[in-house]
Amino acid sequence: MKKNRTVFYLIFTLIFFSSFELVSKMINIDAFILTGLRFFLGGLFIFLFSPGNIILEYSKLSKNLKFKVIISGFINVCMAMLLLQISVKLGNASTSAIIISSNPLFVFIFLAIKDFRERNKFAVKNIFKLLILLVGIIGIFIIMYKPDKGDNLLAIVLAIIASISFAYYTIYSQKLLKNVSPLTLNSISFGVNGLVLFIGSLIFSSKSIGEIFIYFDIIQLVLLIILSFGITGLAYITYFKALINIDAGTASLVFYLKPVVATSLNYFILHEAVGLPKIIGIILILLTLFLYNGLKTKL
């Protein structure tokens, strides 16, 4: 029973995480406003699971930790996810999904640089890992070299910067999780930064609220609910529910399989082009992530 529940959590998480680019592209709202709104609502959704404990835990944190919680949200919401959302709006959703899924490549590069600065030399195992990760980087460049119909260079570059930003956010938040629970970290960082971005985007927008939401109907509302409560909120919770019963390596398959699932969804629903360069890029990125994950457990 527990195994079946864990499998369900993983499948649910995979489908929802893979649907982000598809769903967000179908919502006719400015990228800045949409990102702010979805993270505010998603953070609020997570907060409502345990409001008393979250308020109590956050109130007991030092001023320095409180500030770092907010900064973690800024890196994720106002940098990584905002740039990803702009990339989705400008180009093919599937391309953005593939590139953001390659963020573990950049996580290792950051960690390797940190290790080099501390040791003043590269460890042999890190050099070997770096060579493997270069294959994934080549995969990204293949996608950039010959974009599919609907793609453009700016959208691809923004997705790469988003992936690098998310990699840095991953490292930054991992340090915080030693002192802050995942629910508190994400509900506060998502909610606060999402609200600030949403209000700021409305204030500085050249359009009136009526003009911003002119195409907002019942279908758009349903998509926003899925994006905010499902993808940003519930999928995060099911992912950590799965982590209770399995190791992180197995759970990370969700992110490894996202490029395949996301590309398939966007191909069949949005009818986005999937050319040979993109397929080769996906294969190289997936191969790199699987090899790196296997190597990481052995060394």
N, C-alpha and C positions, 0 to 999 in steps of 0.2 A: 504493500500500500504506500509506504513511504517512498519507495523507488519510483512508483508510477506518478506520485505527486511531484517528485523532483524533475522527472522527465517533462511533465506538463509545464512546470515553471520555466524550464529551459526553452521549450518550444514556444511558449507564450512570449518570452523575452526576445527570442530570435525574430519572431514574426513582427513584433512591435518595433524593435530596434531597426529592423530592416525596412520598415514602412515609413520611417521619419521623412526621408527625402521625397518619397512619393506623396504622402499626405500634405506636407508643407508646401509643395509645389502647386497643389490643387487649391490652396487657400489664397484668395485674391486680396491679400493685405500686404502692405509694405514690409520688407524683411526686418527692419528695426522694430516696428510696432509688434509684429508677429512674434519675434524672438522674446521681447520683453513680456508680452502677454502670456505666452506659453510657459515661461519659466516662473512667472508670478503665480499662475494658477497651479502649475505642477508642484511648486514649493509649498503652496497652501494645502494642496491635496496630501502631500507627505506629512506636513505639520499636523493635520487633523487625525492622523493615525495615533499620535501620542502627544497631544499638546502640553499636558502637564509636565511630563518628563523632559520634553524638549526645552520648555521655558526654564525649568529648574536647572537643567544641565548648563544651558547657555549663560544663565545668570551667575553661575559659579565659576565660569572661566575667567582667566586674567584678562586685562585690557588688551594685552598683546595677542593672546589667542583669539579674542573676539574680533580684533582687527584682521588677523590672518584668515579667519573664516570668511569674512566679507571679501577680502582680496582673492581668495580661491574662487569665489563666485564670479568676481569680475573677470578673472582669466578665462573661466569656462563660458559664462553667459555673454559677456560684452566683447570678448575677443574670439575665442574658438567657435562657439555656436552661432554667433552673429555673422562671422565671415563665412561659415558653412552655409548659413541660410541665404546669404547674398549670392554665393556660388550656385546654389540650387536654383535660385530665381533666374540667374543669368545663363546657365547652361543646362546640360542634361543631368537629371537627378541621379542617375545611375553612376555617372562619372564621379560626382561628389561623394557618393556612398563608398565607392571603391577606394578613393584617396583617403578619406577620413578613417577608414578601416585599417589603413597602413600606419596609424599612429604609433604602434609598438616599435616600429623601426626607429622612429625619432626618440622614443623613450630610451632605447638602448644607447643611442648616440649621445644623449645628454648624460647618461650614467657613465659612459666611457670617458667623456670629457672630464667629468667630476673625478673619476678614478685616476686619470692621467695627472690632473692638477695636484692630487693628494700624494701620488707615488712618484711623480715626475717622469713616468714612463708607462707605456702600455703593457698590461699583462698579456701573456701569450694567448690565453683563452679569449681575451677581449678582441685581440687582432683576428682570431679565427671567426668569432661571432660577427665582427665588422665585415669580413669578407662575404659571409653569408647574407648579411643585411644589404650589401651592395646590389645583390641580385634583385631585391625588392625595389630598391631605388631605381634600378634600370627599368623595372616594370612600370614605374610611375612615369619615367621619361618617354617610354614607348607610347603611353597613352597621350602624353603631351605632344609628341612629335607628329602624330597624325590623328587629330581629334575626329570623332564621329560627327555626323550631321547633327546640328543643334548645340554642339560644344563650341567653346571659344577659349582662347588662351587666358584671358582675365579670370574666367570662372575656375579654370584649372589651377591657376596660381593662387587664387583666394582659398581654394580647397586645401592646397598644400600648406599654406600659412595656418589655416584652421587646424590641420592635422598636427603641425609642429606645436601650436599653442595648446592643443588638447594633451599632447604628450607631456608638455611642461606642467600642465594642470594636474595630470595623473601623478607625477612625482611630488608636486607641491602638496596635493591633498593626502597622499599616502603618509606623509610626515604628520599631518594634522590628525589623521585617524588613530594615532597613538594616544591622543589626549581627548578626542571628540568622537562621539558615536556617529555612524553614517547617517542616521535619521536627522540628528541635530545639524550636522555639517551641511547636508544637502537642502533640508527644508529652509534653513536660515539663509544660506548663500544663494540658493535659487530664488527664494521669495523676495529678498531685499534687492538684489541686483536686477531681477526681472521687473519689479515695480518701478525702480528708478529709471531703467531703460525705457519702459513703456510710457511713463509720464513724460520723460525727457523727449521722447520721439514725438509725442502728441504736441508738446509745447513748441518744438522747433519745426514741425511739419508745416509746409506751405499750404496744405489742404485743410479744410474744415473736417470735423468728425464725420459729418454726413458724407463728404466726398471720400474719406478714407474707407468707410464701411459701405460704400454705395452698392457693391456687389455681394454684400453679406446677406445670405438667405438661410433657410433651415438646413440645407445641405452643407453650407459653409460652417454653420454652428456645430453640426455633428462632427465634421472634420476637425474643428478646433478642440472639441471635447476629447476626441481620440488623441490628438496631438498633445494636449496639455495633461489630461488625467491618465490617459493610457500610456503613451510613449514616454513622456517626461516624468510621470508619477508612478503609475502601477507597474510598468515594466522594470523600473529600478528596484521596486520592492520585491518582485518575483525573482529577480536576479540574485538578490541577497538571500532570499528564502532558499534558493537552490544551493547557494554557497554553504549553507548550514550542513548539508548532507554530502557534498562532493568537494573535491579539491579545486583550487583556483585554475589549475591547468585545464581540467575538463570543462569548467564553466567558461573558460576563455574561448572555447570552440564557437560560442555565440558570435563573437567578433570576427573569427576567422571565416565563418560561413556567411556573414552578412553580405559581402560583395556579390556572392552567387545569388542569394535570395533577393537582394535589393535590385540587382540587374534584371533578374527574371520578372519581378513585379513591375518594374518600370517599362520593360519591353512589352509585356502583354497588356498593361493598363494604359500607359502613356504612349505606347508605340514608339519608344525611343530607339534610335539606331544602335546596333551592337556589332561593330566591325571587328575584323581580325586583330588589329592592334590592341583593342580593349580586352579581347579574350586572352591574348598573350599576356597582357599586363596583369590581369586577374590571376592567371596561372602562376606567374612569377611571384606576385605578392603573396598568394596563398602558400606556395612552396616555401618561400622564405620564412613566413610566420610559423609554419609547422616545423621546419628544420630548426629554427631558432628556439622554439618552445621545447623541442626534444633535446637539443644541445644544452639548454639551460638547466634541465633536470639532471643531466649527467655530469656537468662540470662543477 
